[in-house]
């Protein structure tokens, strides 16, 4: 079980606060069955959803307050958070000079796939078997989004963060997203940033970031 705790967290750019006094305790399920415990952050464009998710991932520093990760009862050092978190977002870039096979192999050098999942099986689950040896720069925007999501879904990481997960996906791609997100394990913690109710219709925990605007 993993727990992410935010204590009086705030983020400021120059003189403007994006949000302040964020207090959260986000915990994965202790039950061995069922879907991952999920939390969705909603709010209008520019409200700070992406910034908050990046703070919770450890990619951005807080201006005030404290973030703590606890895994199996042990506090995780800040400099090793990245080993426990995987993220898919429109602003994250893929290495487009690599083929999908090379991209997945490189990804696994720092974030292994779930036990027993081969590169060919992962490509098949992404519905990209036909393009596994094609350079990613030749992929469509929807194919690239499936790669980003697939790397997040298939990694052996207890925290999965998805920002605007169906960006660039057509109807079939959105249906694929819903199939895959339901396969996340109960000991994983799922965090979503979205303005589209269709992306988080399965999520019982919806938090409006506007409550932390000051």
N, C-alpha and C positions, 0 to 999 in steps of 0.2 A: 504494500500500500504506500502511495506517495501523497504527501501533503504539501501544498504551497500556501504560505502565509504572507499576506501583505499587511504591514503595520504602519498606519498613518503615512502612506506613500504619496508622494507628489512629484510632478514633473514640470519643469519650467524651462522655456526657451527665451533667452534674454530677459525681458521684463514681464513676459506673459506666462501665467500658469495655464497649462493644458488641463490639469486636474489636481485636486488636493484631497488629503485626508481619506485615501482609499484604504479601507480595512476589509480584508477578505481572508477566508480560510477555505481553500479548495482541496477536496480530498477524493481520491479514487475509491471505488467500492472495495470493501473487504471480502465480499462474497465471491466465491470462485466461479460463479456463473452469471450470465446476464451481460448486457452491453456496458461499455465504458461509461463512467459518470461524466456528464457533460455540462458545461456552462457556456452560455452565449452572451456576448457583450454587444448591445445594440446602441444606436444613437445616430443622429444625422451626420452627413459628411462633414469632416473637420472637427468632430466632437472629441476625437482622441482615442478611438477604438484601436487603431493600428499601433499607436504609441504605447497604449497600455499593454497590448499583447507583446510588444517587443520588450517592454520592461519586465513582464512576467517570464519571458523566455531567457532573460539575462543578456539580451543583445544590446540593450540600452541601460545606462546607469540611472538610478533614481536621483532626483534633486534633494528630496527629503524622505525620511522614513526608512523602513527596512523590509527586505524580502528574504524569506527563509524557505529552503527546500528541505524536507525531511523524507527519507526513504527507508522503509522498514524500521522506523524509530530512530534513525541516525541522521544527524544534520549533514547535508552535503556541502562541501566547501564551494564558494562562489566560482572558483576557477575551473571546477569540473561540472558545472551545471549543464554545459553543452552536451555532455555525454548522456544526459537523461531527457533531453528535449529534442523534438523534431518539429519543423515548422514548414508550412506551405503558404505562400503569399504572392500576390501579383508583383510586388516590388523585389522579390528574390530572383536572381538570375541563375540559369543553368549554364554549364560550360558547353556552349553550342558547337565547339569544334570537335567534341567527343561524340561517338556513337552512343546509343542508349546502353548497349552492353558495357562499353567503357565507362560511361557515367555511373552505372549501378555498381560496377566493380570498384571505382574510385570512392563512391559514397560509403561503401562497406568497409573501407580502410579506417574510417573513424566512427561509423555508425552501422553496425551489422544488421542484416535482415533478421526477421524472426526465424527461429529454429526450423531447419528443413526446407526453407524457401530458396530455390535456385534462381539464377538470373533468368533462365528461360521461363520458369514458372511465373516469376514476377512480371516479365514482359507480357506473358499471356494474360495475367490478371489485369494488366493495364490496357489490354486489347491492342497491344503494339508489337506482337510477335513478328508481324510482317515487316516491321521497320527497326528491328533490334540492332541491325548492323548499319543503319543509316545515320549520318551525322545529324544531331539535333537541330542544327541551323536550318535544315530542310523540312522540319516539322511544321505543321500548322499551329496556330495559337492554342487550339483545343487539345492537340496532341501534347504540346509542351505542358499544359496545365495538368493533364493526366499523369505526366512524368512527375511533376512536383508533388501532386497528391499521392501518387503511388509510393514515392520515396518516404513520405510521411506515414502513410498507412502501414507499410511493410517493415519499417525499422523497429528494432527491439529497443524502444524508448518508452518510459512510463508516462511521459507528457507529450501529447500531440496538439499542436496549435495550428489552426486553419483560419486564415484571414481571407474573407470573400471567396470561399472554396469553389463556387461554380463560375467564377470569372472565365470568360471565353469558352465555356462549355455549351454545346447545343443540348437539345432535349434528351438525346440518348446519353450524352456525357453526364448530364445532371442525374439521370437515373442510375448511371454507373457509380457516381459519387455516393448516392444514397445506399446502394448495395454495399459498397466498401466501408463506409463509415459505421455501418451496423456490425461489422466484423471485428471492430476494435475490442480488445479484451477488458474484462471487468477491473483488472488491476491497472488499467491505463486511465489517465485523466485527459479529457478532451476539452479544449478551449476554442471557441469559435468567435470570430468577429464578423458581423453581418448586418445588412439592412434588408435582407430578403428573407421573409418568414419561411419560404420553401427550403432554405438551406439549413434551418434548425427546427423544423416542425416536430422532430422527435425529442427535443431538449426541454426538460421540465424547469431548468434553472436559467432564467433570462434576466440579465442585469443591464439597466440603462446607465450608460456612462455619464449622462447628464446630471445624475445625482451628485457627482463629484466635481462639477464645474463650479468655479468660484469667481 
